[in-house]
Amino acid sequence: MTGTDNYDKPSPEVVAGGAAPPGRRPVPPPGRPAPHTSRQARPLRAAAICALAVALPLPPVLALAPAPAGASPLPGAPGCEIFPADNVWNTPVADLPVDPRSAQYIAAIGLDASLHPDFGQGDWDGEPMGIPYNVVAGTQQKVPVHFMYASESDPGPYPIPPHALIEGGPTSTGDRHVIVVDTGNCTDYEMWSSYPQHGGTSWQAGSGAVFPLTSNRLRPATWTSADAAGLPVLAGLVRADEVQAGLIDHAIRVTVPCTDNRFIWPARHEAGQADANCPPMGLRLRLKAYVPISQFPRMDRVILQALKTYGMIVADNGSPWYITGAGSNYWDNDTLHELGEITGSDFQVVDESCLEVSPGSGAADPAQCRPAG
């Protein structure tokens, strides 16, 4: 099945993105000053509805329980939750304290800048919107991958299928993320700046990371991944199947225009400049509880409720308040565009340091955040 259409048109082959540090790569890296330069503040366009699009009614958005819940499995991989239930990505942060530097960080990201879904239905400037993912069986043949930054990459081979979906399409000059989920082993393989060689019998990529979806283990400290923060891209994608089900039960990946040259848990890598006014990689943000969302269409309300309950994690440098998702024929671009009514002033920074169980683990323990007695 294909990532952009994985929700709409299952197929037996594949189900259908992140980056790394700046200043050391000959092509624009993840962590670049403006990864979406050609798409900055791009308006969402209404695309013609594909005959295969599915548009079932969404159930009402329910209040979410304060206890962690494992992130919903991918379509085509029902036996693989996206990381354990106690993983930091899957942990609600609605009740955590506000970071004392919240106002400073929000101002650096953009008080008046609008929330922007960097995904949708169809193409933009000739490239499919969103970051696709590929889902393969455990029997998928693995192919060699040669990394430009091998010292911080997990070595191949990777189970990349023929004609794997690439962010932006096969001719893209952008980030070209490739995400492959091995359903037989519940393992997520991610690459940045990915180029097939010899018809896909081998690949070249800037960097790559392998994430066992059953584990909370983080990458080594200071290592990048396919994303600038050294985190998985897959865990933070907004997906059509979740929104149609009425619940996104994990944090969402977000880009910001500047980051400091440091990272905080759960991030493993920095890609910024020495500016303490800018947020560090790994920063957690949430939509303020009192911001009204009932007036939004159901599609948007599910996303906004997730931003209140689970928030978002700073994972890369880029345009302000750009949240990442997988493209799908399910999305209505005009409806998604209404999310732009939310601006930076509607967010706050969360201090989630109390959740950390161990520096090398993504496990989160909300009990540590409760006052004694």
C-alpha positions in Angstrom: 0.0 0.0 0.0 1.1 3.5 -0.5 1.6 6.2 2.2 -0.2 9.0 0.6 -3.0 6.6 -0.3 -2.5 3.9 2.3 -5.7 4.9 4.0 -7.7 5.1 0.8 -6.4 2.3 -1.6 -4.9 -0.6 0.1 -2.7 -2.7 -2.1 -0.7 -5.9 -1.4 2.7 -4.3 -2.1 3.5 -1.3 -0.1 1.8 1.1 2.3 2.7 4.5 1.9 9.1 11.0 6.2 12.6 14.3 9.1 16.4 15.2 8.9 19.8 16.1 10.5 22.4 18.7 11.3 23.3 21.8 9.4 26.5 23.2 8.2 28.2 19.9 7.2 26.3 18.6 4.2 26.5 19.5 0.5 22.8 19.4 0.2 20.3 21.2 2.4 20.3 19.2 5.6 17.6 18.4 8.1 18.2 21.1 10.6 18.6 23.6 7.8 17.6 27.2 8.4 14.5 26.8 6.2 13.7 23.3 5.0 10.5 24.4 3.4 11.8 27.5 1.7 9.9 26.9 -1.5 6.8 26.2 0.5 6.9 28.8 3.2 3.5 30.1 4.2 2.1 28.2 1.2 -1.7 28.2 1.0 -3.5 24.9 0.9 -5.4 24.4 -2.3 -8.7 22.5 -2.7 -7.9 19.5 -4.8 -10.4 17.6 -6.9 -11.8 14.7 -4.8 -10.4 11.4 -6.1 -12.9 8.7 -6.9 -11.1 6.5 -4.5 -11.2 9.0 -1.6 -13.0 7.8 1.5 -14.9 10.4 3.5 -16.8 8.6 6.2 -18.2 10.8 9.0 -16.0 11.4 12.0 -17.3 10.5 15.4 -17.4 13.2 18.0 -14.1 14.1 19.7 -14.2 12.7 23.2 -12.3 13.8 26.2 -9.0 11.9 26.4 -8.0 10.0 29.5 -5.0 11.3 31.4 -3.2 8.0 31.4 -0.8 7.1 28.5 -2.2 5.1 25.6 -0.2 3.3 23.0 -0.3 5.1 19.6 -2.7 3.6 17.1 -1.2 1.0 14.8 -0.6 1.9 11.2 -3.1 0.6 8.6 -1.5 -2.6 7.2 0.4 -3.2 10.4 -2.3 -3.9 13.0 0.1 -5.9 15.2 2.6 -3.0 15.6 1.8 -0.1 17.9 4.1 2.9 17.4 6.2 2.5 20.5 5.1 1.3 23.9 2.2 2.8 25.7 4.5 4.5 28.2 6.7 6.1 25.5 7.0 9.9 25.7 5.4 10.4 22.3 2.3 8.6 23.6 2.1 10.3 27.0 -0.5 13.1 27.6 1.0 16.4 28.8 -2.2 18.4 29.4 -1.6 18.5 33.2 2.2 19.2 33.2 3.5 22.5 34.3 4.3 25.4 32.0 8.0 25.9 31.3 9.1 29.2 32.9 10.7 30.2 29.5 7.4 29.6 27.6 6.8 33.2 26.6 10.4 33.6 25.4 10.3 30.4 23.2 6.8 31.2 21.8 8.0 34.7 20.8 11.0 33.2 19.0 8.8 30.7 17.1 6.2 33.4 16.2 3.4 34.8 18.3 1.4 35.8 15.3 2.4 33.0 12.9 -0.4 30.6 12.0 -0.6 26.9 12.6 0.0 25.2 9.3 -0.7 21.5 8.4 2.3 20.6 6.1 0.2 17.8 4.5 -3.0 17.4 2.6 -4.6 15.9 -0.5 -2.9 16.0 -3.9 0.2 17.9 -5.0 1.8 21.2 -4.3 4.2 22.6 -7.0 4.1 19.2 -8.6 5.1 17.3 -5.5 2.7 15.1 -3.3 2.0 16.8 0.0 3.1 15.3 3.3 5.6 12.6 4.3 4.6 9.1 3.1 5.4 5.8 4.7 5.8 2.3 3.3 4.6 -0.8 5.1 6.2 -4.1 4.1 6.1 -7.7 5.3 8.8 -9.2 7.4 9.9 -11.1 4.3 10.7 -8.0 2.3 14.2 -8.4 0.8 16.7 -6.0 2.3 19.0 -3.9 0.1 22.3 -2.1 0.8 22.2 1.5 1.9 25.3 3.8 1.7 25.1 6.8 4.1 26.9 10.1 3.7 27.0 10.4 7.5 27.6 6.8 8.4 29.0 7.5 11.8 25.6 8.6 13.1 23.5 6.2 11.0 22.3 2.7 11.6 24.0 0.6 8.9 22.0 -1.3 6.3 20.7 -3.3 4.7 17.1 -1.9 4.9 13.9 -3.6 3.7 13.1 -0.9 1.1 10.5 -2.2 -1.4 10.7 -1.6 -5.2 9.2 1.8 -6.1 9.2 2.9 -2.4 7.5 6.2 -1.8 9.8 9.2 -1.3 8.8 12.4 0.3 8.1 14.9 -2.5 8.2 12.1 -5.2 11.0 10.5 -7.1 12.2 13.8 -8.7 12.0 15.9 -5.5 14.9 18.2 -4.6 13.7 18.5 -1.0 14.3 16.3 2.0 13.4 13.1 0.3 12.6 11.1 3.5 11.8 7.4 3.1 10.1 5.6 5.9 9.6 1.8 5.8 7.8 -0.2 8.5 8.6 -3.9 8.7 5.4 -5.5 10.0 7.0 -8.8 10.6 9.5 -7.4 13.1 7.6 -4.2 14.1 10.6 -2.1 13.1 10.7 1.4 11.6 13.5 2.2 9.1 13.9 5.9 8.2 16.3 7.7 5.8 16.9 11.3 4.8 18.1 12.6 1.4 17.3 9.2 -0.1 18.2 8.2 -3.7 17.6 4.8 -5.2 20.5 3.3 -7.2 20.4 0.8 -10.0 16.6 0.6 -10.0 16.3 0.4 -6.2 18.6 -2.6 -5.7 20.7 -0.3 -3.5 20.2 3.2 -2.1 22.3 6.3 -1.1 21.1 8.5 1.7 22.3 11.3 3.9 21.5 9.6 7.2 19.4 6.7 8.4 18.0 5.3 11.7 16.3 2.1 12.8 13.7 2.2 15.5 12.3 -1.1 17.0 8.7 -0.1 17.7 8.5 -2.3 20.7 11.3 -0.5 22.5 11.8 2.8 24.3 15.5 2.9 23.6 16.7 6.3 22.3 19.5 6.8 19.9 23.0 7.5 21.3 23.3 11.1 22.7 24.4 13.6 20.0 23.3 11.3 17.1 21.0 12.5 14.4 18.5 10.3 12.7 16.4 11.1 9.6 15.3 14.1 11.6 17.4 16.9 13.1 16.4 16.1 16.6 17.5 12.5 16.4 13.9 11.3 16.8 11.7 9.1 14.7 9.6 10.9 12.1 6.9 8.3 12.0 5.8 8.7 15.6 4.8 12.3 15.0 2.9 12.1 11.8 -0.8 13.1 11.6 -2.5 10.3 9.8 -5.9 10.1 8.1 -6.9 6.9 9.7 -6.5 8.4 13.2 -8.4 11.5 12.3 -11.3 9.5 10.8 -11.4 7.4 14.0 -11.7 10.6 16.0 -8.5 10.3 18.1 -4.8 11.1 17.6 -3.2 9.5 20.7 0.4 10.9 20.4 2.4 14.1 20.1 2.8 15.7 16.7 6.0 16.6 14.9 6.5 20.4 14.5 9.2 22.6 12.9 10.3 26.0 14.2 12.3 28.8 12.5 15.2 28.7 14.9 16.6 26.4 17.6 19.4 26.8 20.2 22.5 24.7 19.9 21.4 22.2 22.5 18.8 19.5 22.8 16.6 18.3 25.7 15.1 14.9 26.4 13.8 13.1 24.4 15.8 14.6 21.6 19.3 13.3 20.9 20.8 15.9 18.6 21.0 19.7 18.0 21.0 21.5 14.8 20.8 25.2 15.8 22.8 28.3 16.7 23.9 29.6 20.0 20.8 31.6 20.9 19.1 30.9 24.2 16.0 32.7 23.1 15.4 29.9 20.6 13.9 26.6 21.7 16.0 23.5 22.0 15.4 20.4 19.9 13.0 18.1 21.8 10.9 21.0 23.3 7.3 20.0 24.0 4.5 22.4 23.3 0.7 22.2 23.7 -2.4 24.2 22.7 -3.7 26.1 25.7 -6.6 24.3 27.4 -8.9 27.3 27.2 -8.6 27.9 23.4 -12.0 27.1 22.0 -12.1 24.4 19.3 -15.7 23.4 19.1 -16.3 25.8 16.2 -13.9 24.0 14.0 -14.9 21.2 11.6 -14.5 17.7 13.0 -11.3 17.0 11.0 -9.6 20.0 12.5 -11.1 19.4 16.0 -9.4 16.0 16.2 -6.0 17.5 15.4 -6.5 20.4 17.8 -7.6 18.1 20.6 -4.4 16.1 20.2 -2.5 19.4 20.4 -4.1 20.1 23.7 -3.7 16.6 25.2 -0.5 15.3 23.7 1.0 18.5 22.2 3.9 18.6 19.7 7.6 18.0 19.8 10.2 20.3 18.1 12.0 18.0 15.7 13.5 20.2 12.9 14.2 23.8 11.9 11.8 25.2 9.3 8.7 27.3 9.0 7.0 28.2 12.2 4.2 26.0 13.5 4.4 23.6 10.6 2.9 20.3 11.8 3.8 17.1 9.8 1.4 14.5 8.4 1.0 11.8 5.7 -0.8 12.8 2.6 -4.1 11.2 1.8 -7.1 11.5 -0.5 -9.1 11.7 2.8 -7.9 15.2 3.6 -10.0 18.2 2.6 -7.5 21.0 2.0 -9.9 23.8 2.6 -10.9 22.3 6.0 -7.2 21.8 7.0 -6.5 25.4 6.0 -8.9 26.6 8.7 -6.3 25.4 11.3 -4.5 28.7 10.4 -7.0 30.5 12.7 -4.8 29.1 15.5 -1.6 31.2 16.1 1.5 31.0 18.2 -0.1 33.0 21.0 -2.5 30.0 21.5 0.4 27.7 22.5 2.5 27.3 25.6 5.7 25.4 26.4 5.5 22.3 28.6 8.1 21.3 31.2 8.1 17.6 30.7 11.4 16.9 32.4 9.6 15.2 35.3 8.5 12.4 32.9 12.0 11.2 32.2 12.8 7.8 33.6 16.3 7.5 32.1 18.4 9.7 29.8 18.7 6.9 27.2 15.1 5.8 27.3 11.9 7.3 25.8 9.9 5.8 28.6 7.8 8.4 30.5 6.4 8.1 34.0 3.6 10.6 34.8 3.6 9.5 38.4 6.9 11.3 38.9 5.2 14.6 38.1 2.6 14.4 40.8 3.1 16.1 44.1 4.2 13.8 46.9 1.3 12.7 49.1 
